[in-house]
Every structure is written in structure tokens, then in C-alpha cells.
Amino acid sequence: MMIVLWPAFLMACAATGLVFSLVDPMELIIFDERLQMHTTGVYTIGFFAFWLLGILSSGLTVLLVQKAR
């Protein structure tokens, strides 16, 4: 399980740092509405979204490597 979670966590850290160094959370607009959340909440949701994407990517890689053997 850590083979999937650890690389996903590291990439979520890097992706969060990169995205939020370029995008101001208070400038985000979703469905034509300005986001009404605290900055920390936006960072947290962004981190977990990136982590979930990393988990899916790493999990798919592990699955494909196991099928190839």
C-alpha cells in the first residue's frame, strides 16, 4: 500500500506547491462564482485532490506491472 501512497503524497506536495505558487486561491472562480472559502481550506482541498490523482496514477502503474509479470 505504501508503494502507492508514498509517491502519490510526494507528488501532491510538489503539485500543490507549484499550482498555488502560480494561482491565488482567492482568485479562483467555479461555476461563474468567486470561491468563498478560507485560503487554508482551498490549499487543503487542492492537496487532497492532487493526492487522489497521484494515488490513481500510482495504483494503475502497480496494477499494470503486476499484470505484465
ABEGO torsion letter per residue (X at the ends): XAAAAAAAAAAAAAAAAAAAAABBAAABBBGGBBBBBBAAAAAAAAAAAAAAAAAAAAAAAAAAAAAAX
